[in-house]
Amino acid sequence: MARRDDRNFLHRLRELGGDQLNRVLEELTSSARFREFLGAALHQAMATKGRVDRNLQTILGLLNLPSKADYKRLSTKVEALQGSLVNLNIKLDRILAQQEKAAAPPRRAKPRATAAPGAPPS
């Protein structure tokens, strides 16, 4: 029954037209009583949402299931570990490059063979 009344109300609002609808909305928002009612309703809705969120977190904890906050916390930790691994990999590459440089014998320039006088250059 309430659904039908809601549809009728919305249908009547649509029939009023844009100008009259704006006038009705202005009257509603200018009413201090309506603003107080709307503010209280929004405050109560937010409080209810907070209670639902806390209860859901408690239920997930009892069932030993991770919550969205748990996933975010783990994701942050994984990203930090990834950054540390990248830094460690860069440092390891530098150390390996230095060891290869130190282990390789220094290259000496080969003496050039001088051609005999009068021989054509190769």
N, CA, C and O of each residue as an XYZ file, in Angstrom:
488
protein
N       0.824     -1.188      0.000
C       0.000      0.000      0.000
C       0.873      1.259      0.000
O       0.561      2.237     -0.680
N       1.973      1.229      0.769
C       2.850      2.392      0.836
C       3.501      2.654     -0.522
O       3.718      3.806     -0.897
N       3.807      1.595     -1.249
C       4.401      1.753     -2.577
C       3.445      2.498     -3.501
O       3.855      3.372     -4.265
N       2.216      2.156     -3.424
C       1.214      2.771     -4.284
C       1.078      4.252     -3.958
O       0.967      5.082     -4.861
N       1.088      4.587     -2.663
C       1.000      5.987     -2.253
C       2.225      6.760     -2.715
O       2.115      7.910     -3.141
N       3.411      6.119     -2.630
C       4.631      6.770     -3.091
C       4.551      7.065     -4.584
O       4.937      8.145     -5.032
N       4.056      6.114     -5.338
C       3.932      6.317     -6.787
C       2.950      7.434     -7.077
O       3.190      8.273     -7.945
N       1.838      7.446     -6.346
C       0.853      8.502     -6.564
C       1.451      9.866     -6.235
O       1.226     10.835     -6.960
N       2.204      9.943     -5.156
C       2.829     11.201     -4.761
C       3.807     11.669     -5.832
O       3.810     12.838     -6.219
N       4.645     10.734     -6.309
C       5.603     11.088     -7.352
C       4.892     11.476     -8.646
O       5.314     12.397     -9.345
N       3.839     10.784     -8.947
C       3.065     11.099    -10.152
C       2.479     12.506    -10.038
O       2.506     13.270    -11.003
N       1.949     12.850     -8.863
C       1.393     14.193     -8.653
C       2.481     15.250     -8.749
O       2.252     16.326     -9.300
N       3.662     14.955     -8.219
C       4.759     15.916     -8.316
C       5.152     16.153     -9.772
O       5.434     17.283    -10.169
N       5.171     15.090    -10.559
C       5.514     15.208    -11.972
C       4.487     16.051    -12.709
O       4.830     16.822    -13.605
N       3.233     15.901    -12.328
C       2.166     16.655    -12.977
C       2.234     18.143    -12.634
O       1.802     18.983    -13.424
N       2.766     18.463    -11.482
C       2.836     19.870    -11.078
C       3.667     20.704    -12.043
O       3.349     21.866    -12.297
N       4.716     20.124    -12.572
C       5.573     20.854    -13.486
C       6.771     21.419    -12.754
O       6.814     21.445    -11.524
N       7.722     21.860    -13.511
C       8.981     22.339    -12.963
C       8.851     23.573    -12.090
O       9.447     23.631    -11.014
N       8.078     24.567    -12.534
C       7.959     25.820    -11.778
C       7.305     25.596    -10.425
O       7.798     26.071     -9.402
N       6.214     24.885    -10.424
C       5.512     24.641     -9.167
C       6.340     23.742     -8.252
O       6.335     23.920     -7.034
N       7.038     22.791     -8.826
C       7.891     21.913     -8.040
C       8.997     22.722     -7.362
O       9.296     22.507     -6.187
N       9.603     23.651     -8.102
C      10.628     24.521     -7.521
C      10.045     25.352     -6.383
O      10.692     25.542     -5.353
N       8.829     25.845     -6.566
C       8.182     26.646     -5.524
C       7.952     25.810     -4.269
O       8.182     26.283     -3.155
N       7.499     24.566     -4.445
C       7.270     23.674     -3.303
C       8.583     23.384     -2.587
O       8.639     23.405     -1.357
N       9.639     23.114     -3.352
C      10.945     22.839     -2.748
C      11.477     24.054     -1.989
O      12.057     23.908     -0.913
N      11.284     25.236     -2.540
C      11.711     26.451     -1.849
C      10.958     26.620     -0.534
O      11.545     26.994      0.482
N       9.672     26.346     -0.559
C       8.881     26.459      0.668
C       9.347     25.450      1.714
O       9.449     25.769      2.899
N       9.627     24.236      1.263
C      10.084     23.212      2.197
C      11.427     23.587      2.814
O      11.612     23.475      4.026
N      12.360     24.032      1.981
C      13.693     24.351      2.496
C      13.701     25.630      3.318
O      14.605     25.826      4.131
N      12.726     26.500      3.130
C      12.680     27.721      3.944
C      12.077     27.448      5.318
O      12.206     28.266      6.229
N      11.426     26.314      5.466
C      10.811     25.960      6.745
C      11.874     25.435      7.710
O      12.571     24.465      7.412
N      11.989     26.085      8.864
C      12.970     25.666      9.871
C      12.628     24.275     10.395
O      13.520     23.472     10.669
N      11.363     24.001     10.528
C      10.931     22.696     11.034
C      11.348     21.574     10.073
O      11.825     20.524     10.503
N      11.163     21.810      8.771
C      11.552     20.805      7.774
C      13.063     20.590      7.775
O      13.529     19.454      7.693
N      13.841     21.696      7.870
C      15.299     21.578      7.899
C      15.757     20.787      9.119
O      16.662     19.958      9.029
N      15.124     21.049     10.260
C      15.466     20.296     11.473
C      15.139     18.819     11.295
O      15.925     17.951     11.676
N      13.977     18.540     10.717
C      13.572     17.155     10.482
C      14.556     16.468      9.535
O      14.982     15.340      9.781
N      14.910     17.158      8.454
C      15.835     16.580      7.472
C      17.215     16.358      8.095
O      17.839     15.321      7.866
N      17.691     17.323      8.879
C      18.980     17.176      9.545
C      18.979     16.013     10.519
O      19.936     15.241     10.572
N      17.899     15.884     11.296
C      17.797     14.778     12.254
C      17.752     13.439     11.528
O      18.364     12.465     11.965
N      17.022     13.399     10.415
C      16.919     12.151      9.649
C      18.290     11.756      9.094
O      18.667     10.585      9.147
N      19.032     12.725      8.564
C      20.364     12.424      8.027
C      21.319     11.999      9.142
O      22.119     11.079      8.969
N      21.227     12.679     10.285
C      22.081     12.310     11.422
C      21.780     10.880     11.884
O      22.693     10.103     12.162
N      20.512     10.554     11.959
C      20.120      9.210     12.382
C      20.565      8.162     11.353
O      20.993      7.068     11.721
N      20.463      8.500     10.076
C      20.888      7.565      9.023
C      22.394      7.299      9.114
O      22.832      6.159      8.960
N      23.186      8.345      9.364
C      24.633      8.166      9.474
C      24.986      7.360     10.723
O      25.894      6.529     10.689
N      24.276      7.603     11.819
C      24.527      6.835     13.046
C      24.189      5.360     12.824
O      24.912      4.475     13.283
N      23.093      5.105     12.122
C      22.694      3.724     11.832
C      23.738      3.046     10.945
O      24.089      1.887     11.166
N      24.230      3.770      9.945
C      25.256      3.201      9.070
C      26.507      2.855      9.880
O      27.116      1.810      9.652
N      26.892      3.709     10.811
C      28.051      3.438     11.658
C      27.860      2.184     12.490
O      28.773      1.369     12.622
N      26.655      2.031     13.057
C      26.372      0.827     13.852
C      26.408     -0.424     12.980
O      26.943     -1.455     13.389
N      25.842     -0.334     11.784
C      25.845     -1.484     10.870
C      27.287     -1.848     10.509
O      27.646     -3.026     10.503
N      28.113     -0.842     10.207
C      29.518     -1.105      9.866
C      30.252     -1.782     11.021
O      30.985     -2.748     10.808
N      30.058     -1.284     12.240
C      30.726     -1.888     13.395
C      30.238     -3.320     13.618
O      31.039     -4.210     13.902
N      28.932     -3.546     13.491
C      28.393     -4.893     13.679
C      28.908     -5.850     12.606
O      29.222     -7.005     12.893
N      28.990     -5.370     11.389
C      29.501     -6.204     10.294
C      30.963     -6.554     10.535
O      31.382     -7.686     10.294
N      31.746     -5.576     11.015
C      33.158     -5.845     11.318
C      33.267     -6.890     12.425
O      34.129     -7.767     12.367
N      32.402     -6.803     13.427
C      32.413     -7.780     14.514
C      32.078     -9.169     13.995
O      32.730    -10.146     14.366
N      31.070     -9.263     13.141
C      30.669    -10.558     12.575
C      31.800    -11.145     11.746
O      32.105    -12.333     11.854
N      32.426    -10.308     10.913
C      33.548    -10.799     10.097
C      34.694    -11.281     10.980
O      35.346    -12.278     10.671
N      34.935    -10.571     12.076
C      35.983    -10.986     13.007
C      35.661    -12.311     13.660
O      36.542    -13.154     13.827
N      34.392    -12.506     14.033
C      33.992    -13.766     14.648
C      34.105    -14.933     13.675
O      34.426    -16.054     14.069
N      33.839    -14.659     12.407
C      33.933    -15.708     11.384
C      35.357    -15.860     10.844
O      35.624    -16.690      9.975
N      36.261    -15.038     11.380
C      37.661    -15.061     10.957
C      37.804    -14.753      9.470
O      38.607    -15.369      8.769
N      37.007    -13.786      9.000
C      37.070    -13.328      7.618
C      37.633    -11.917      7.595
O      37.316    -11.112      8.470
N      38.466    -11.605      6.602
C      39.046    -10.257      6.547
C      38.010     -9.217      6.110
O      37.134     -9.491      5.290
N      38.136     -8.036      6.675
C      37.251     -6.940      6.296
C      37.950     -6.085      5.246
O      39.096     -6.347      4.882
N      37.251     -5.060      4.762
C      37.829     -4.158      3.772
C      39.032     -3.424      4.375
O      40.036     -3.203      3.698
N      38.921     -3.053      5.634
C      40.037     -2.373      6.316
C      41.250     -3.299      6.408
O      42.389     -2.859      6.248
N      40.995     -4.588      6.668
C      42.096     -5.561      6.721
C      42.799     -5.653      5.363
O      44.027     -5.689      5.293
N      42.012     -5.691      4.296
C      42.599     -5.749      2.957
C      43.429     -4.505      2.666
O      44.519     -4.602      2.103
N      42.918     -3.339      3.049
C      43.671     -2.105      2.814
C      44.987     -2.112      3.586
O      46.027     -1.726      3.054
N      44.935     -2.551      4.838
C      46.134     -2.606      5.668
C      47.165     -3.558      5.046
O      48.348     -3.230      4.959
N      46.705     -4.733      4.618
C      47.613     -5.701      3.992
C      48.167     -5.174      2.676
O      49.342     -5.373      2.368
N      47.333     -4.513      1.912
C      47.770     -3.951      0.635
C      48.867     -2.912      0.847
O      49.837     -2.859      0.091
N      48.708     -2.095      1.872
C      49.726     -1.089      2.189
C      51.037     -1.755      2.573
O      52.108     -1.317      2.153
N      50.956     -2.804      3.365
C      52.171     -3.520      3.769
C      52.843     -4.183      2.574
O      54.069     -4.151      2.459
N      52.061     -4.782      1.685
C      52.622     -5.435      0.497
C      53.315     -4.400     -0.388
O      54.392     -4.666     -0.921
N      52.710     -3.229     -0.548
C      53.333     -2.183     -1.365
C      54.649     -1.724     -0.751
O      55.616     -1.479     -1.472
N      54.696     -1.605      0.579
C      55.942     -1.213      1.247
C      57.014     -2.284      1.045
O      58.175     -1.959      0.792
N      56.632     -3.553      1.155
C      57.587     -4.641      0.932
C      58.084     -4.653     -0.511
O      59.258     -4.918     -0.769
N      57.184     -4.363     -1.445
C      57.574     -4.314     -2.850
C      58.624     -3.230     -3.075
O      59.614     -3.450     -3.773
N      58.407     -2.069     -2.485
C      59.378     -0.986     -2.615
C      60.718     -1.368     -2.020
O      61.765     -1.059     -2.587
N      60.688     -2.041     -0.876
C      61.935     -2.477     -0.241
C      62.663     -3.488     -1.122
O      63.885     -3.434     -1.252
N      61.918     -4.404     -1.722
C      62.541     -5.398     -2.603
C      63.165     -4.742     -3.835
O      64.238     -5.152     -4.279
N      62.513     -3.746     -4.375
C      63.065     -3.048     -5.535
C      64.375     -2.365     -5.141
O      65.368     -2.455     -5.863
N      64.372     -1.684     -3.995
C      65.606     -1.025     -3.528
C      66.710     -2.037     -3.278
O      67.863     -1.802     -3.639
N      66.366     -3.156     -2.666
C      67.350     -4.207     -2.398
C      67.909     -4.769     -3.699
O      69.108     -5.028     -3.799
N      67.056     -4.958     -4.682
C      67.484     -5.478     -5.978
C      68.451     -4.507     -6.653
O      69.444     -4.932     -7.244
N      68.170     -3.219     -6.570
C      69.062     -2.217     -7.167
C      70.424     -2.251     -6.483
O      71.458     -2.223     -7.151
N      70.427     -2.311     -5.153
C      71.690     -2.357     -4.412
C      72.473     -3.621     -4.728
O      73.695     -3.575     -4.872
N      71.780     -4.748     -4.836
C      72.436     -6.008     -5.166
C      73.056     -5.949     -6.559
O      74.168     -6.437     -6.762
N      72.357     -5.363     -7.510
C      72.908     -5.213     -8.858
C      74.188     -4.369     -8.838
O      75.151     -4.683     -9.539
N      74.197     -3.298     -8.034
C      75.394     -2.461     -7.930
C      76.566     -3.249     -7.347
O      77.689     -3.162     -7.842
N      76.295     -4.016     -6.294
C      77.356     -4.808     -5.651
C      77.907     -5.843     -6.624
O      79.121     -6.016     -6.724
N      77.027     -6.531     -7.339
C      77.477     -7.532     -8.316
C      78.298     -6.887     -9.424
O      79.298     -7.454     -9.864
N      77.889     -5.713     -9.878
C      78.643     -5.021    -10.933
C      80.025     -4.638    -10.432
O      81.004     -4.746    -11.170
N      80.116     -4.185     -9.165
C      81.422     -3.835     -8.601
C      82.305     -5.066     -8.456
O      83.507     -4.990     -8.710
N      81.733     -6.204     -8.051
C      82.516     -7.436     -7.908
C      83.019     -7.923     -9.244
O      84.158     -8.378     -9.348
N      82.186     -7.836    -10.273
C      82.615     -8.262    -11.612
C      83.740     -7.371    -12.110
O      84.676     -7.841    -12.757
N      83.643     -6.080    -11.805
C      84.678     -5.150    -12.221
C      85.999     -5.466    -11.522
O      87.061     -5.432    -12.144
N      85.931     -5.769    -10.247
C      87.133     -6.064     -9.471
C      87.727     -7.419     -9.850
O      88.947     -7.578     -9.822
N      86.902     -8.386    -10.199
C      87.383     -9.729    -10.515
C      87.984     -9.812    -11.917
O      88.863    -10.638    -12.160
N      87.538     -8.996    -12.812
C      88.048     -9.040    -14.186
C      89.450     -8.457    -14.216
O      89.684     -7.372    -13.683
N      90.400     -9.180    -14.847
C      91.768     -8.641    -14.934
C      91.757     -7.394    -15.814
O      90.989     -7.302    -16.772
N      92.593     -6.465    -15.485
C      92.625     -5.239    -16.300
C      93.096     -5.567    -17.711
O      94.008     -6.371    -17.905
N      92.489     -4.961    -18.649
C      92.850     -5.196    -20.051
C      94.016     -4.287    -20.425
O      94.023     -3.083    -20.171
N      94.972     -4.917    -21.026
C      96.116     -4.141    -21.504
C      96.026     -4.041    -23.009
O      95.583     -4.958    -23.700
N      96.450     -2.927    -23.473
C      96.426     -2.732    -24.923
C      97.477     -3.639    -25.555
O      98.602     -3.731    -25.062
N      97.112     -4.302    -26.636
C      98.043     -5.169    -27.337
C      99.046     -4.301    -28.092
O      98.694     -3.289    -28.700
N     100.280     -4.722    -28.034
C     101.263     -3.930    -28.809
C     100.994     -4.131    -30.288
O     100.669     -5.228    -30.741
N     101.135     -3.070    -31.005
C     100.896     -3.128    -32.451
C     102.099     -3.733    -33.149
O     103.255     -3.421    -32.866
N     101.778     -4.571    -34.030
C     102.867     -5.146    -34.830
C     103.248     -4.122    -35.893
O     102.399     -3.610    -36.622
N     104.483     -3.852    -35.956
C     104.924     -2.876    -36.937
C     105.297     -3.609    -38.221
O     105.932     -4.663    -38.195
N     104.917     -3.067    -39.263
C     105.183     -3.685    -40.562
C     106.630     -3.409    -40.972
O     107.225     -2.390    -40.621
N     107.147     -4.335    -41.706
C     108.517     -4.172    -42.201
C     108.536     -3.017    -43.194
O     107.564     -2.768    -43.908
N     109.682     -2.313    -43.218
C     109.729     -1.192    -44.163
C     109.560     -1.690    -45.575
O     110.156     -2.686    -45.986
N     108.739     -0.980    -46.301
C     108.487     -1.286    -47.688
C     107.347     -2.268    -47.885
O     106.958     -2.524    -49.025
N     106.791     -2.834    -46.803
C     105.681     -3.769    -46.941
C     104.377     -2.982    -47.054
O     104.219     -1.925    -46.442
N     103.470     -3.503    -47.828
C     102.185     -2.774    -47.969
C     101.364     -2.857    -46.660
O     101.389     -3.882    -45.979
N     100.665     -1.811    -46.328
C      99.863     -1.840    -45.082
C      98.731     -2.832    -45.222
O      98.190     -3.015    -46.312
N      98.375     -3.466    -44.135
C      97.335     -4.491    -44.219
C      95.974     -3.921    -44.052
O      94.987     -4.655    -44.097
